[in-house]
Amino acid sequence: MNIFVSENQVKEILSVSNTVNLLEEAMKSLSTGKGFNSPRKRLPASYNGGNLHFMAASWPEKGIAGHKSYVVANGKATFVVILYSTEGEGLLAVIEANLLGQIRTGAASGLASKYLANKDSKKLAVIGSGFQAETQLEAINSQFNLDEVRVYSRTKEKRDTFVEKMSKKLSIKINPSETSEEATDNCDIISLITSSPIPVISDKQITKGVHINAAGGNNWLRSELSSSSIKKFDFLSCDDINQAKTECKEFMEATEKGITSWNNIHELSNVIDEKIIGRKNVEDITLYESLGIAIQDIAAAKYIYDQLK
C-alpha cells in the first residue's frame, strides 16, 4: 500500500505523548543492534547559503527503512519522510514532516527527561517560545507531575502568546519570566529550544540536581551552552555520537579544548537499554544534546502509516 500523508493527517494521528513511547522503542533498538542510523548530511542547495539535508535509518526488526530530507533556503524549510518496506513491498509512504519533526523533537526531550531527570521533578523551565517549544513542554509534562512551568524568550509578545496558548491546551499554570535567570531558578528540568549562536544560559544557572535538554542547536553554528559549562555535568549524552561529532558545537569545542572527551559522552539509547546508568543520585547534573536522528522520524512515520493502512 503506497500512500501520501498530509500535514493535516499527521496532526490527526500523531500525539506528543504517544511519540515518546515510539521513540523509546526506536532508540533502544540502536543499543540492541536491531536498528541502524546514519547521521545527517548537508549539501549546498543555493548560492545564498541554502542546504539540502538528508538523514536515513533502517529498522529491519520492524520491516522498515527510510529517510527524511529537506531543503532550507531563504529562511524556509519543507520536510518530507520517505518510508520503505524491507520485506519486498517497496515504497510505503511519502509523509509531509514539518509537524512530525516538531512532535519528534519534543518527544525526544520528554524521553531523555524520563531517564535522566530526577523522578520527582516538579519545576520546568523552557528557554525559547517558538513552535518547537510547544512540544518540549507538552512532552515533558506528559512524563512528570509538574506543578510549575516558566518560560523565557527574548520577545515579550512571543512568550506571552506561548503562555496563553499552552496554558489553555494543557490546563496548567505557566509563568512568563523576564530573564532566563528568573526562569531557571531552582528548576528541576531546563529545556533549551532556540537557534542562538551563543549560550542562552550561564554556567551559574546549571545547578545541582538539574537535567538539561539542549534541543535547539542541531548544527555547528549554534551553541545554547558554553563549552566551559560541560565540565559541570556529571553525565553527558546525545542521540548519536557520530552525528554529534559534526553538529554539536558544545561537545566539539569541549573535546577540542580538553574539557571532556568523546569517551565521556554517551548515547541515550544505552541508558534506555540499561547498559549504562545515567543519573546516579539526586544531585547529579545531566545533559541531553538532542540533534534529531532519522530512526526517530521513521518510527513516527511507521506508526502513522500503520494507522492509515
BELUR-V107576 format. One record per residue. SS is DSSP state (~ for helix, > for strand, _ for the rest). PSI is psi in degrees with one decimal (* if undefined). D_CENTER is the distance of its C-alpha to the mean C-alpha in Angstrom with 2 decimals. Layout:
BEGIN
SS & PSI & D_CENTER
SS & PSI & D_CENTER
END
This chain:
BEGIN
_ & 120.3 & 30.45
_ & 119.8 & 28.90
> & 154.6 & 27.10
> & 131.3 & 25.40
> & 123.2 & 22.75
_ & 166.6 & 22.40
~ & -39.7 & 19.76
~ & -36.9 & 22.05
~ & -40.1 & 22.12
~ & -43.2 & 18.35
~ & -37.8 & 18.52
~ & -30.5 & 21.33
~ & -42.5 & 19.89
_ & 115.3 & 16.15
_ & 155.9 & 15.30
~ & -48.1 & 12.10
~ & -39.8 & 13.74
~ & -33.4 & 15.00
~ & -29.7 & 11.79
~ & -44.0 & 10.68
~ & -39.7 & 13.95
~ & -43.1 & 13.60
~ & -32.4 & 10.54
~ & -47.1 & 12.54
~ & -41.2 & 15.45
~ & -44.8 & 13.85
~ & -39.6 & 12.26
~ & -34.0 & 15.65
~ & -28.3 & 17.48
~ & -36.2 & 16.40
~ & -35.3 & 18.14
~ & -9.0 & 21.09
_ & 14.2 & 21.71
_ & -11.5 & 21.57
_ & 155.6 & 18.58
> & 139.5 & 18.17
> & 137.4 & 15.58
> & 125.3 & 16.61
> & 157.7 & 14.64
> & 140.2 & 14.35
> & 148.7 & 17.74
> & 133.3 & 18.92
> & 141.1 & 22.46
> & 136.4 & 24.40
_ & -7.0 & 25.03
_ & 169.0 & 27.25
_ & -1.3 & 29.41
_ & 19.6 & 27.44
_ & 5.0 & 24.29
_ & 153.0 & 22.60
> & 149.1 & 20.72
> & 126.2 & 20.20
> & 135.6 & 16.84
> & 128.1 & 17.12
> & 136.3 & 15.00
> & 158.5 & 16.62
> & 160.1 & 16.69
> & 149.5 & 19.39
> & 76.0 & 19.87
~ & -33.8 & 23.67
~ & -33.4 & 23.81
~ & -2.2 & 22.56
_ & 27.3 & 24.62
> & 155.0 & 21.96
> & 160.0 & 20.76
> & -176.9 & 19.20
> & 157.1 & 17.28
> & 134.9 & 15.28
> & 151.1 & 17.09
> & 150.1 & 17.29
> & 130.0 & 19.55
> & 118.7 & 18.86
> & 138.3 & 22.28
_ & 36.5 & 23.93
_ & 7.5 & 20.75
> & 149.2 & 20.03
> & 141.5 & 17.74
> & 124.8 & 18.38
> & 145.2 & 16.12
> & 141.1 & 17.65
> & 130.3 & 17.03
> & 121.8 & 20.22
> & 127.1 & 20.80
> & 155.2 & 23.80
> & 143.1 & 25.84
_ & 14.4 & 26.74
_ & 26.5 & 29.82
_ & 3.3 & 31.92
_ & -6.7 & 30.82
_ & -144.9 & 29.45
> & 129.0 & 27.06
> & -46.2 & 25.62
> & 149.9 & 23.58
> & 119.3 & 22.39
> & 122.1 & 19.59
> & 133.0 & 18.67
_ & 21.8 & 14.90
~ & -52.5 & 14.10
~ & -39.6 & 13.44
~ & -43.9 & 12.02
~ & -38.0 & 9.19
~ & -46.2 & 8.78
~ & -43.8 & 9.01
~ & -40.3 & 6.80
~ & -44.1 & 3.66
~ & -43.4 & 5.52
~ & -35.6 & 6.71
~ & -40.5 & 4.36
~ & -36.6 & 5.00
~ & -41.6 & 8.30
~ & -46.2 & 8.98
~ & -40.0 & 8.61
~ & -38.2 & 10.68
~ & -40.0 & 13.05
~ & -21.8 & 13.90
~ & -24.2 & 13.93
_ & 161.0 & 15.00
_ & 139.2 & 18.67
_ & -28.3 & 19.56
_ & 24.8 & 21.53
_ & 133.4 & 19.00
_ & -24.6 & 20.33
> & 126.4 & 19.17
> & 136.1 & 15.84
> & 134.2 & 15.49
> & 121.2 & 13.18
> & 110.1 & 13.85
_ & 142.2 & 13.67
_ & 24.7 & 15.05
_ & -172.0 & 14.18
~ & -30.0 & 13.17
~ & -27.3 & 9.38
~ & -27.4 & 10.42
~ & -45.6 & 12.20
~ & -22.6 & 9.66
~ & -51.5 & 8.05
~ & -47.3 & 11.71
~ & -41.8 & 12.62
~ & -45.7 & 10.33
~ & -38.0 & 11.28
~ & -30.6 & 14.74
~ & -16.1 & 15.09
~ & -12.6 & 14.94
_ & 156.9 & 17.19
_ & 73.8 & 20.46
_ & 139.3 & 19.55
_ & -3.6 & 22.66
> & 129.8 & 21.49
> & 133.8 & 18.69
> & 145.0 & 19.06
> & 138.9 & 17.53
> & 137.4 & 18.50
_ & 167.0 & 18.38
_ & -29.5 & 21.18
_ & 116.6 & 22.72
~ & -42.4 & 24.44
~ & -39.8 & 24.89
~ & -41.9 & 21.22
~ & -32.4 & 20.26
~ & -39.4 & 23.34
~ & -42.0 & 22.43
~ & -47.1 & 18.97
~ & -46.3 & 20.80
~ & -46.6 & 23.40
~ & -49.3 & 21.22
~ & -26.9 & 18.79
~ & -41.7 & 21.75
~ & -42.3 & 23.58
~ & -42.0 & 20.85
~ & -6.3 & 19.98
_ & 44.5 & 23.42
_ & 160.9 & 22.29
_ & 122.8 & 23.44
> & 129.5 & 21.20
> & 126.0 & 22.84
> & 140.6 & 22.44
_ & 146.9 & 22.92
_ & -22.6 & 25.05
_ & 160.0 & 23.40
~ & -32.0 & 20.22
~ & -42.2 & 22.60
~ & -40.6 & 23.71
~ & -40.2 & 20.24
~ & -8.3 & 19.19
_ & 119.1 & 22.68
_ & 28.2 & 22.88
_ & 152.1 & 19.38
_ & -34.5 & 17.91
> & 137.8 & 14.18
> & 127.4 & 12.82
> & 122.8 & 9.57
> & 121.0 & 9.89
_ & 72.8 & 8.81
_ & 170.5 & 11.70
_ & 27.1 & 13.13
_ & 139.5 & 15.64
_ & -6.6 & 17.56
_ & 157.7 & 18.74
_ & 139.5 & 17.56
_ & -9.9 & 16.94
_ & 154.0 & 18.03
_ & 166.2 & 20.96
~ & -32.0 & 21.52
~ & -23.5 & 23.70
~ & -6.8 & 20.92
_ & 99.1 & 19.36
_ & 168.4 & 21.67
_ & 132.9 & 22.65
_ & -9.1 & 20.62
_ & 147.8 & 17.44
> & 135.6 & 13.91
> & 130.5 & 11.45
> & 116.1 & 7.69
> & 98.7 & 7.77
_ & -4.4 & 4.91
_ & -24.2 & 7.78
_ & 75.2 & 9.75
_ & 26.4 & 9.21
_ & 167.3 & 12.98
_ & -2.4 & 15.92
_ & -5.8 & 17.20
_ & 147.5 & 14.60
_ & 104.0 & 14.74
_ & -15.4 & 13.49
_ & 154.1 & 15.42
_ & 150.7 & 18.82
~ & -30.5 & 19.49
~ & -27.0 & 22.20
~ & -18.9 & 19.91
~ & -29.7 & 18.53
~ & -15.0 & 21.88
~ & -16.8 & 21.33
_ & 138.0 & 18.70
_ & -23.0 & 20.16
> & 127.3 & 17.23
> & 133.1 & 14.78
> & 163.7 & 12.01
> & -179.3 & 9.42
_ & -29.1 & 8.50
_ & 117.5 & 11.60
~ & -45.5 & 14.42
~ & -36.6 & 16.18
~ & -37.3 & 13.42
~ & -30.9 & 12.90
~ & -15.0 & 16.67
~ & -10.6 & 16.69
~ & -27.0 & 13.59
_ & 98.9 & 12.70
~ & -41.2 & 15.54
~ & -48.5 & 15.51
~ & -38.5 & 16.01
~ & -46.0 & 18.30
~ & -41.1 & 20.48
~ & -37.9 & 20.60
~ & -36.9 & 21.80
~ & -36.1 & 24.21
_ & -3.6 & 25.68
_ & 14.2 & 26.10
_ & -36.3 & 24.04
_ & -178.2 & 22.31
_ & 162.0 & 22.33
~ & -23.7 & 20.00
~ & -19.4 & 21.78
~ & 1.5 & 20.28
> & 128.6 & 16.62
> & 152.1 & 15.46
> & 135.5 & 13.13
~ & -30.7 & 11.49
~ & -34.7 & 13.47
~ & -24.9 & 16.61
~ & -44.3 & 15.99
~ & -39.2 & 15.51
_ & 0.1 & 18.65
_ & 26.9 & 20.41
_ & -29.6 & 21.45
_ & 159.4 & 20.48
_ & 129.6 & 20.23
_ & -77.2 & 17.38
_ & 125.3 & 18.91
_ & -25.2 & 22.70
_ & 171.9 & 23.90
_ & -21.5 & 23.19
_ & -6.2 & 23.58
_ & 145.8 & 21.05
_ & 122.7 & 18.38
> & 150.9 & 15.05
> & 135.8 & 12.04
> & 115.7 & 8.64
> & 108.8 & 7.64
_ & 111.0 & 4.22
_ & -24.4 & 6.16
_ & 115.2 & 5.65
_ & 157.6 & 8.84
~ & -32.6 & 11.73
~ & -27.0 & 12.55
~ & -41.4 & 9.69
~ & -43.7 & 11.24
~ & -25.4 & 14.72
~ & -45.7 & 14.33
~ & -39.3 & 13.61
~ & -40.8 & 16.34
~ & -40.9 & 18.77
~ & -45.5 & 18.54
~ & -46.7 & 19.31
~ & -45.5 & 22.08
~ & -39.1 & 23.56
~ & -40.3 & 23.86
~ & -35.0 & 25.62
_ & * & 27.75
END
